[in-house]
Amino acid sequence: MNELVLGIPKGSLQETSVRMLFCAGFRVEIGPRSYYPAIDDEELKARLIRPQDMSRFVERGAVDAGLTGADWIAENESDVVVVADLVYAKAQLVPVRWVLAVPQDCPIRTVQDLQGKSISTELVNVTRKFLAERGVEANVEFSHGATETKVPDLVDAIVDLTETGASLAANRLRIVETVMESTTQFIASHEAWADSWKRTKIENLGMLLKGAVLAQSKVGLKMNVPKGALQKVLSLLPALRNPTVNDLADDSGYAVETVLDETVARGLIPRLKRAGAEGIIEYPLNKVVL
């Protein structure tokens, strides 16, 4: 039987990635001490791997495909196929940022002020390249965690990952500049990509995952609309495509269905009701495949 080895990121991206796979149609179960998740697809074999290591294992073919951050692909300088760019992080559907940060009362204001200074980070190679491109020489050392606590007593500055900025603010740190933005990426090895069966399987997974991510910010709306109110209701509806309109069985009006941003729906539903729509139903979506 054909089989694809899929790497699922362990750690901060794990819960969200498993949820995206579920929305894509795959049920993943991970035991408390297991690195071999169960997945309800006999053609998939899952491995739990830290995102920092994922691209290296994919590059050398130990794993056919996997989910990891663009930051770790850049850090490892991995030669992999980027199948899909998936904008989700631990808490939000947004890119994350690696930022250069210093204490709030620190005199450092620009990257150039770091000449000859010390910087702590997990993203060593990317940080060194960032500084070199700006003509700055500094001592960049690897951080094994708790990076925010190392300034100002141990180092002059840090490069750390932030999604909301809350942790930096709580530690009284100020952002000097963004080093890089990163999104979750679905990647594959060149060897797997060259195999026709594996490539098709990987492309299908990528399509479904992109659909799952897009659906997180969308909802579906269904409603009945009297004949005289149709044009007024349709004029209010934004949509990925034109709304679907069907005749009701009793010929009293129309059934209208559309997909729109979840943040739009909360303000739109009262307007639709006032425009004559009835029986309005909002429902969540698992996938939106464009």
Phi and psi in degrees as a GROMACS rama.xvg file:
@    title "Ramachandran Plot"
@    xaxis  label "Phi"
@    yaxis  label "Psi"
@TYPE xy
-66.4618  144.059  ASN-2
-146.155  138.56  GLU-3
-116.166  129.828  LEU-4
-91.7219  118.647  VAL-5
-112.178  126.084  LEU-6
-91.3025  124.533  GLY-7
-106.665  130.038  ILE-8
-70.4301  130.582  PRO-9
-90.4245  140.861  LYS-10
110.62  -136.9  GLY-11
-64.4828  -30.3286  SER-12
-89.4942  -5.93808  LEU-13
-61.7004  -53.6116  GLN-14
-62.0846  -44.5183  GLU-15
-67.8682  -38.3976  THR-16
-65.1939  -40.7556  SER-17
-64.6649  -37.7212  VAL-18
-66.6846  -40.281  ARG-19
-65.2616  -39.3021  MET-20
-64.0465  -37.8385  LEU-21
-63.1153  -45.1414  PHE-22
-65.3479  -29.1092  CYS-23
-75.6227  -12.1636  ALA-24
114.389  9.72633  GLY-25
-120.024  124.668  PHE-26
-92.6459  119.173  ARG-27
-113.921  130.404  VAL-28
-120.976  127.042  GLU-29
-120.516  119.445  ILE-30
-70.1348  158.906  GLY-31
-62.0919  -26.5775  PRO-32
-125.324  15.6022  ARG-33
-99.5126  141.163  SER-34
-106.219  11.5966  TYR-35
-124.79  81.9088  TYR-36
-61.2117  148.875  PRO-37
-89.2899  137.899  ALA-38
-136.822  138.512  ILE-39
-83.7361  47.6228  ASP-40
-142.651  112.506  ASP-41
-66.7939  -11.901  GLU-42
-91.0352  -3.4713  GLU-43
-114.866  136.086  LEU-44
-119.797  118.34  LYS-45
-97.6357  144.828  ALA-46
-130.107  138.868  ARG-47
-93.8257  118.82  LEU-48
-137.018  139.615  ILE-49
-63.4532  138.657  ARG-50
-59.7949  -27.9078  PRO-51
-62.5358  -28.7521  GLN-52
-100.161  -14.5951  ASP-53
-55.6533  -49.9511  MET-54
-64.9972  -30.9981  SER-55
-67.6149  -42.0622  ARG-56
-69.4381  -35.9861  PHE-57
-67.7963  -43.483  VAL-58
-57.3797  -41.5691  GLU-59
-89.5774  2.16357  ARG-60
86.205  7.90318  GLY-61
-69.0488  -27.3907  ALA-62
-128.716  135.282  VAL-63
-72.0725  -41.041  ASP-64
-152.974  159.408  ALA-65
-169.302  169.513  GLY-66
-108.364  128.421  LEU-67
-157.822  178.036  THR-68
-90.1068  149.118  GLY-69
-60.0801  -27.6308  ALA-70
-62.1684  -42.9299  ASP-71
-76.7208  -27.0328  TRP-72
-64.4432  -44.3944  ILE-73
-66.2947  -42.06  ALA-74
-61.6031  -40.8974  GLU-75
-85.289  -7.48989  ASN-76
52.6141  45.2843  GLU-77
-81.662  139.626  SER-78
-97.2219  94.0691  ASP-79
-133.863  166.754  VAL-80
-91.083  122.621  VAL-81
-87.7101  108.878  VAL-82
-83.3275  -41.279  VAL-83
-152.296  138.819  ALA-84
-96.6805  116.676  ASP-85
-116.601  111.713  LEU-86
-86.1914  85.8245  VAL-87
-150.191  152.822  TYR-88
-132.872  -160.451  ALA-89
-64.5874  -43.3815  LYS-90
-116.45  -25.1389  ALA-91
-137.006  164.97  GLN-92
-91.0066  64.0478  LEU-93
-141.37  157.742  VAL-94
-65.3692  154.149  PRO-95
-100.639  164.673  VAL-96
-127.782  139.706  ARG-97
-95.6064  119.58  TRP-98
-121.553  147.489  VAL-99
-85.7828  121.494  LEU-100
-132.45  149.818  ALA-101
-138.15  166.285  VAL-102
-58.7943  148.555  PRO-103
-57.6281  -35.8949  GLN-104
-95.1743  14.5718  ASP-105
-77.4693  143.839  CYS-106
-74.2958  -11.1562  PRO-107
-68.2988  123.706  ILE-108
-120.857  -24.9748  ARG-109
-131.718  167.691  THR-110
-60.4726  -38.2223  VAL-111
-62.0639  -25.1693  GLN-112
-69.838  -7.55019  ASP-113
-90.5613  4.58056  LEU-114
-54.9766  122.245  GLN-115
77.6078  3.04115  GLY-116
-89.933  176.199  LYS-117
-111.821  139.562  SER-118
-132.561  136.099  ILE-119
-112.147  135.451  SER-120
-166.08  158.749  THR-121
-84.533  -19.7373  GLU-122
-100.576  67.0853  LEU-123
-67.3064  -52.3736  VAL-124
-63.6734  -44.0538  ASN-125
-63.3018  -40.931  VAL-126
-65.0011  -43.9396  THR-127
-61.2815  -40.9891  ARG-128
-65.3776  -41.3796  LYS-129
-59.1239  -45.5896  PHE-130
-68.3439  -42.3213  LEU-131
-61.0334  -38.3149  ALA-132
-64.9974  -19.1942  GLU-133
-108.508  10.9364  ARG-134
69.5591  26.3545  GLY-135
-108.266  129.954  VAL-136
-106.622  121.602  GLU-137
-145.29  161.427  ALA-138
-88.4036  109.046  ASN-139
-103.23  118.582  VAL-140
-119.447  150.568  GLU-141
-74.2611  137.059  PHE-142
-106.191  132.616  SER-143
-91.2824  16.6354  HIS-144
124.272  170.821  GLY-145
49.7676  43.0381  ALA-146
-61.3768  -37.0547  THR-147
-60.817  -25.1297  GLU-148
-82.6361  -3.81311  THR-149
-89.6856  -10.4669  LYS-150
-107.072  143.478  VAL-151
-96.3484  0.806445  PRO-152
-72.2776  -35.0929  ASP-153
-105.874  -33.0563  LEU-154
-140.375  168.033  VAL-155
-84.2669  -30.1522  ASP-156
-154.914  166.573  ALA-157
-132.704  157.393  ILE-158
-118.306  115.226  VAL-159
-135.143  160.125  ASP-160
-86.1697  135.137  LEU-161
-138.886  141.563  THR-162
-106.85  -42.2627  GLU-163
-117.82  -17.0704  THR-164
85.6172  -2.92533  GLY-165
-65.1354  -42.2073  ALA-166
-66.3249  -39.459  SER-167
-63.4126  -44.8329  LEU-168
-62.973  -39.4396  ALA-169
-64.1249  -28.408  ALA-170
-96.8701  16.5545  ASN-171
55.0628  48.4115  ARG-172
-112.581  148.967  LEU-173
-117.325  134.389  ARG-174
-80.9261  127.094  ILE-175
-90.7903  -44.8699  VAL-176
-163.929  154.773  GLU-177
-85.3394  125.87  THR-178
-80.4597  -45.1642  VAL-179
-162.806  153.292  MET-180
-97.6706  151.246  GLU-181
-141.282  142.985  SER-182
-123.627  163.017  THR-183
-70.973  136.409  THR-184
-127.834  140.336  GLN-185
-94.5798  116.068  PHE-186
-120.921  160.582  ILE-187
-139.255  156.399  ALA-188
-77.9761  153.172  SER-189
-62.9555  -33.6947  HIS-190
-64.1192  -46.5221  GLU-191
-66.6931  -37.5768  ALA-192
-65.3315  -27.7775  TRP-193
-80.7397  -14.7164  ALA-194
-87.2864  121.643  ASP-195
-61.1251  -41.5254  SER-196
-67.2603  -46.4225  TRP-197
-65.0122  -38.8944  LYS-198
-62.8741  -43.6998  ARG-199
-60.9232  -43.4051  THR-200
-62.9189  -42.5659  LYS-201
-66.5346  -43.8687  ILE-202
-61.9391  -39.8505  GLU-203
-63.6031  -43.4493  ASN-204
-60.8457  -44.6424  LEU-205
-61.0643  -42.4208  GLY-206
-62.4901  -44.5871  MET-207
-68.7656  -37.8677  LEU-208
-67.1503  -41.1908  LEU-209
-61.5994  -40.9831  LYS-210
-63.6598  -37.6964  GLY-211
-67.2372  -42.3597  ALA-212
-65.1616  -45.012  VAL-213
-61.2271  -36.8457  LEU-214
-69.1467  -19.9833  ALA-215
-62.4844  -27.8067  GLN-216
-103.368  8.1196  SER-217
-116.948  158.74  LYS-218
-138.056  160.076  VAL-219
-100.572  146.634  GLY-220
-124.628  132.583  LEU-221
-121.325  146.738  LYS-222
-162.471  157.408  MET-223
-100.861  140.569  ASN-224
-132.444  123.361  VAL-225
-60.2458  154.106  PRO-226
-55.1817  -42.8025  LYS-227
-71.5223  -12.0877  GLY-228
-106.488  -0.784282  ALA-229
-58.5226  -52.4803  LEU-230
-63.0183  -37.4603  GLN-231
-65.6643  -41.6848  LYS-232
-66.2673  -45.7839  VAL-233
-61.8819  -32.1583  LEU-234
-67.7355  -19.4787  SER-235
-89.006  -14.0513  LEU-236
-93.6838  113.112  LEU-237
-79.8973  157.81  PRO-238
-162.209  156.396  ALA-239
-63.534  -38.9694  LEU-240
-134.82  -179.179  ARG-241
-61.395  142.739  ASN-242
-58.5329  150.576  PRO-243
-85.7688  128.603  THR-244
-125.981  123.317  VAL-245
-127.884  149.308  ASN-246
-69.311  139.231  ASP-247
-72.3125  154.376  LEU-248
-61.4718  -34.0921  ALA-249
-90.9177  7.68149  ASP-250
62.3561  23.8851  ASP-251
-90.0157  -9.30007  SER-252
171.237  -145.465  GLY-253
-135.166  150.643  TYR-254
-98.6617  123.751  ALA-255
-117.644  136.456  VAL-256
-138.224  140.528  GLU-257
-154.435  167.78  THR-258
-122.236  136.372  VAL-259
-153.955  170.778  LEU-260
-64.3904  138.328  ASP-261
-59.9818  -36.4094  GLU-262
-69.1199  -24.3576  THR-263
-77.9116  -35.8218  VAL-264
-59.5407  -39.1599  ALA-265
-64.1346  -31.9598  ARG-266
-88.7224  -21.0207  GLY-267
-82.9563  -35.5849  LEU-268
-57.1434  -46.7382  ILE-269
-60.7156  -35.5268  PRO-270
-68.2025  -38.7955  ARG-271
-63.8884  -41.5798  LEU-272
-60.778  -44.9202  LYS-273
-67.8196  -25.6891  ARG-274
-80.7285  -6.35771  ALA-275
117.612  -5.53702  GLY-276
-66.9112  145.888  ALA-277
-131.206  157.493  GLU-278
56.5036  43.6496  GLY-279
-73.3048  128.725  ILE-280
-123.68  125.891  ILE-281
-104.466  133.105  GLU-282
-138.191  146.975  TYR-283
-74.2406  161.696  PRO-284
-121.569  143.971  LEU-285
-90.9541  -42.3599  ASN-286
-142.062  141.461  LYS-287
-127.923  105.275  VAL-288
-102.965  114.014  VAL-289
